[in-house]
Amino acid sequence: MRQLNIPARLIWVPAWSIWLIDFASKQWAVSALSSNPVEVLGDFLKLTLVRNSGAAFSLAAGFAFVFALLSLAVVIGVTFYSSRITSRGWQVTAGLLLGGVLGNLTDRIFRDPSFLSGNVIDFIQIPYWPVFNVADSAIVVAAFLAFSLTIRNIPPISPVR
């Protein structure tokens, strides 16, 4: 049986789309929001500007440089394996992961306080959850997709027969 040749753009379209939406939304948040919450849907959805020097949920604040290096490793790894992924589901998952990681890595590289140690811009706030951004959402969706694909025993790379 011949291996399917699925276009690699199934990785790059979601990756660049997420990165662009994340970048634009963070630029808007920095220019339009403050640390005072703006209610969008009452207490359910608020917009609050937070500069996060840590990882998800503001854990390990002050380790931005380490997270930047880990993000670079993820970008290199996904890019290296992107052309080998034969499953459409895994390509979309990799694209969401790549877009989310690139979104937060862009902040780590270019935002204050310094190169590779910049704060990530978070601004979406829902009850009982830390403030997050579009990139974080894409990473979480990618994790759920990866879990679902794994449970369904769908491999990222189909064996050549």
KAZIVEN-V561323 format. One record per residue. N is the residue number from 1. PSI is psi as a letter, one per 40 degrees, with the letter a starting at -180 (NA if undefined). OMEGA is omega in whole degrees, -180 to 180 (none if undefined). Layout:
N:PSI:OMEGA
N:PSI:OMEGA
//
This chain:
1:h:-179
2:i:-180
3:h:178
4:i:177
5:g:-180
6:h:-177
7:h:178
8:e:-179
9:e:175
10:e:172
11:d:-171
12:d:179
13:d:177
14:d:-179
15:d:-178
16:d:177
17:d:179
18:d:-179
19:d:-179
20:d:179
21:d:179
22:d:-179
23:d:-179
24:d:-179
25:d:178
26:d:177
27:d:178
28:d:-177
29:d:-180
30:d:-177
31:d:-172
32:e:-173
33:i:173
34:a:179
35:e:175
36:h:-176
37:i:173
38:h:-179
39:h:177
40:d:176
41:g:-179
42:b:179
43:e:-177
44:d:-178
45:h:178
46:i:175
47:h:-176
48:h:-180
49:h:177
50:h:175
51:h:-170
52:h:178
53:e:-178
54:a:179
55:a:178
56:i:180
57:f:-180
58:f:177
59:i:176
60:f:177
61:i:-180
62:e:179
63:f:-177
64:d:-179
65:d:179
66:d:180
67:d:177
68:d:179
69:d:176
70:d:178
71:d:176
72:d:179
73:d:178
74:d:180
75:d:179
76:d:-179
77:d:180
78:d:179
79:d:-179
80:d:-176
81:e:-173
82:d:-177
83:e:-179
84:e:-177
85:h:-177
86:e:-179
87:h:177
88:d:180
89:d:179
90:d:176
91:d:177
92:d:178
93:d:179
94:d:179
95:d:177
96:d:178
97:d:-179
98:d:179
99:d:179
100:d:180
101:d:178
102:d:179
103:d:-180
104:d:177
105:d:177
106:d:177
107:d:-179
108:d:-178
109:d:-167
110:e:-178
111:i:177
112:i:16
113:d:-178
114:i:179
115:h:-178
116:e:177
117:f:-178
118:i:178
119:h:176
120:h:179
121:h:174
122:i:-178
123:e:-179
124:h:-176
125:h:173
126:i:-176
127:i:174
128:f:-180
129:i:178
130:i:178
131:h:-175
132:a:-179
133:a:-178
134:d:180
135:d:178
136:d:180
137:d:180
138:d:179
139:d:179
140:d:177
141:d:177
142:d:179
143:d:178
144:d:177
145:d:179
146:d:178
147:d:-180
148:d:179
149:d:179
150:d:178
151:d:180
152:e:177
153:f:177
154:h:-178
155:i:178
156:d:-178
157:h:179
158:h:178
159:i:177
160:h:-179
161:NA:none
//
